[in-house]
Amino acid sequence: MSSELFNKYATPFTVGLFLVSAVSGIALFFHFGGPYFHGMHEWLSMLLLLPFALHVWKNWTPFVRYFRRGWLVIPLGLSILAAAAFTAPALTGANGGGNPARQAIRLITDAKLTDLAPLLKRSPDEVATQLRGAGYTVSSNDQTLIEIAEASGREPRAILHAVMRTVRRH
């Protein structure tokens, strides 16, 4: 690989993959199109590391000047502090194991229809019938919502919406 190739493509690939990472990251943040963007975001963000490294290599002299003048100290320090704010609670167990809403969703989607139906103020057969009516494949009341979603080729989040429509409100 020649230096001309580095000079020609390092920055454009960095910009292109950054834009893909930014768009997919924003979509994931707003919980839009998770199945479409999750794999793309993870893999192409990993691929972004190569052109980023080439970009830094290509621009090493100006990059060193940032270090010498101390211009990287504050941005890098703030970046590390921001990352620590997200990781420290999980590492120390201070947040009780994560987002409680996600934990509740995990509990609900891992529950069998027989266990979940009373919470919905329905019988397991009523919930199963409602799900079948919504196009889900339910073969047993002992299935979990995750199993039903997988058997139906649907997202677990979608089945939660279908189940919540069965709740009787009093």
Number of C-alpha atoms within 10 A of each C-alpha: 5 7 9 9 9 15 15 12 14 21 18 13 18 19 15 13 21 18 12 17 21 14 14 24 20 14 17 17 10 10 11 13 11 18 11 12 19 14 12 16 22 14 11 15 18 12 14 19 14 14 21 18 13 19 19 16 14 17 14 12 10 11 14 13 12 13 11 11 9 11 12 15 13 10 11 11 11 12 12 11 13 11 11 13 11 10 11 13 14 15 11 10 10 10 12 10 12 12 10 11 9 10 12 11 14 14 12 18 21 17 18 20 26 19 17 22 21 13 13 18 15 16 17 20 14 14 26 24 14 17 21 16 11 12 13 20 18 22 12 14 19 14 18 20 26 21 19 26 22 15 13 15 11 15 15 19 14 10 22 16 10 19 18 11 13 16 15 10 6 4
